[in-house]
Amino acid sequence: MALSATIYHLQVSLSDVDRDVYEELDLRLARHPSESMHHLLTRVLAYCLCYQEGIAFSKGLSTSDEPAVWARDLRGDLQLWIDVGTPSAERLHKASKASPRVVVFTYQDPSLLSKTIRGKTIFRGDEIEVYPVNPEFLDQLEAATDRNARWLLVRNEGILYVTAGETNASMVIARFPLISEA
């Protein structure tokens, strides 16, 4: 018998002072049996930090041709492609051709992503935004996040603060240069 997905219900009070975005989010997402908790938490953070009208979680790991999170405009045109982890150069090339904005949130060493794409042609590769998420930060969130959780998420002056239950975690959220000028 195949394992089924685990459903998580997260209520997030989002205050993104840096982008002037304030929302109450009621998120329900499925965690695929092969998905790590770090991957799931990074998907949630990516959704919140890039929140805009039309944003949604895709079908997830079971659909390899879709990003983890995306946003479409009212006509249905793709406006934002968000990947989590370390996507291949080919995947980033495809994403950059399909969407005007591509963002990667990685909970692994971001230099691994740079090594993966070195020497490869990626359409508008210099425009791809990469944000590393500290694994220790994710460890703190994982310990405080159960299947029904409430988060207070604040981004102010480049620092991300998350309160989950009695846990307060923070980290700097800064863009990593995907393509170095070497």
C-alpha positions in Angstrom: 0.0 0.0 0.0 1.3 3.4 -0.9 1.8 6.0 1.8 -0.4 9.0 1.6 0.4 12.6 2.1 0.2 14.3 5.5 -1.9 17.4 5.6 -0.6 20.5 7.5 -2.8 23.4 8.4 -0.8 26.6 9.1 -2.3 29.9 10.1 0.2 32.6 9.4 0.0 36.2 10.4 2.3 37.8 7.8 3.9 41.2 8.4 6.4 41.8 5.6 7.4 45.3 6.5 10.1 45.4 3.8 7.5 44.9 1.1 4.5 46.5 2.9 2.5 43.3 2.8 0.3 42.4 5.7 -2.0 39.3 5.5 -3.7 36.6 7.5 -3.0 33.4 5.7 -4.9 30.1 6.2 -2.7 27.5 4.5 -3.4 23.9 4.0 -0.7 21.9 2.3 0.2 18.3 1.7 3.5 16.8 2.7 4.5 14.1 0.3 5.9 11.0 2.1 9.3 11.6 0.5 9.3 15.3 1.3 11.6 16.4 4.2 10.3 18.7 6.8 12.9 21.3 5.8 11.6 21.2 2.3 8.0 21.7 3.5 8.9 24.6 5.8 11.0 26.2 3.1 7.9 26.0 0.7 5.8 27.8 3.4 8.5 30.5 3.9 8.8 31.0 0.1 5.1 31.4 -0.2 5.0 33.9 2.6 8.1 35.9 1.6 6.9 36.2 -2.0 3.2 36.5 -1.2 1.2 38.3 -3.9 -2.2 38.1 -5.5 -2.6 34.8 -7.5 0.1 32.9 -5.5 -0.5 29.2 -4.9 1.2 25.9 -4.1 1.6 23.7 -7.1 0.8 19.9 -7.1 4.2 19.5 -5.5 6.8 16.7 -5.8 4.5 14.5 -7.7 4.5 16.9 -10.7 8.1 17.5 -11.8 7.3 20.1 -14.5 5.8 22.6 -12.0 7.5 24.8 -9.4 6.9 24.4 -5.7 5.0 27.7 -5.6 3.8 29.9 -8.4 1.7 33.0 -9.1 -0.5 33.7 -12.0 -2.2 37.0 -13.0 -5.9 37.3 -13.6 -5.5 36.1 -17.2 -3.8 33.0 -16.0 -0.3 34.0 -17.2 2.6 32.8 -15.1 4.2 35.7 -13.2 6.3 34.0 -10.6 8.1 30.6 -10.4 9.5 29.5 -7.1 11.6 26.4 -6.7 12.9 24.9 -3.4 16.2 23.1 -3.0 18.8 22.8 -5.7 17.1 22.8 -9.2 19.1 21.8 -12.2 20.4 24.3 -14.8 17.9 22.8 -17.3 15.0 23.4 -14.9 16.2 27.0 -14.2 16.5 27.6 -17.9 12.9 26.4 -18.5 11.6 28.4 -15.6 13.3 31.6 -16.8 11.7 31.2 -20.2 8.3 30.5 -18.7 8.1 33.2 -16.1 9.3 36.8 -15.8 10.4 36.2 -12.2 12.2 33.1 -10.9 13.1 32.7 -7.2 14.9 29.8 -5.5 14.8 29.2 -1.8 17.4 26.7 -0.8 18.0 25.1 2.6 21.3 23.6 1.3 24.6 25.3 0.7 23.8 27.8 -2.0 27.3 27.4 -3.6 26.1 23.9 -4.6 23.5 25.5 -6.8 26.2 27.8 -8.3 28.4 24.7 -9.0 25.4 22.9 -10.6 24.9 25.7 -13.2 28.5 26.7 -13.8 29.2 26.7 -17.5 25.6 26.1 -18.5 23.4 28.4 -20.5 20.4 29.7 -18.5 18.0 32.2 -20.0 18.2 35.4 -17.9 20.3 33.5 -15.4 21.6 36.7 -13.8 18.0 37.7 -12.9 17.2 34.5 -10.9 16.8 35.3 -7.2 18.4 32.8 -4.7 17.7 33.0 -1.0 19.4 30.6 1.3 17.5 29.5 4.4 19.5 28.5 7.4 19.1 24.8 8.4 19.4 25.6 12.1 16.5 28.1 11.7 14.5 25.4 10.0 15.4 23.0 12.9 13.9 25.4 15.3 10.7 25.8 13.3 10.4 22.1 12.8 10.5 21.5 16.6 7.7 24.0 17.0 5.5 23.2 14.1 2.9 20.4 14.2 0.1 19.6 11.8 -2.0 22.4 13.1 0.2 25.4 13.8 0.0 29.1 14.1 2.9 31.4 13.1 3.6 35.0 13.4 6.0 35.8 10.5 7.7 39.2 10.3 10.3 40.5 7.9 11.9 43.8 8.7 15.1 45.3 7.3 16.2 41.9 5.9 15.7 39.9 9.0 13.0 37.2 9.2 11.4 36.5 12.6 9.0 33.6 13.1 7.2 32.9 16.3 5.6 29.4 16.5 4.1 28.6 19.9 6.8 29.4 22.5 9.6 29.3 19.9 11.1 32.5 18.5 13.5 32.0 15.6 15.2 34.6 13.4 17.6 34.7 10.5 18.9 37.2 7.9 17.2 36.7 4.6 19.5 38.0 1.8 19.9 37.3 -1.9 22.7 35.1 -2.9 24.5 35.9 -6.2 23.7 32.8 -8.4 26.1 33.8 -11.1 29.4 35.2 -9.8 31.4 37.8 -11.8 34.5 35.5 -11.7 
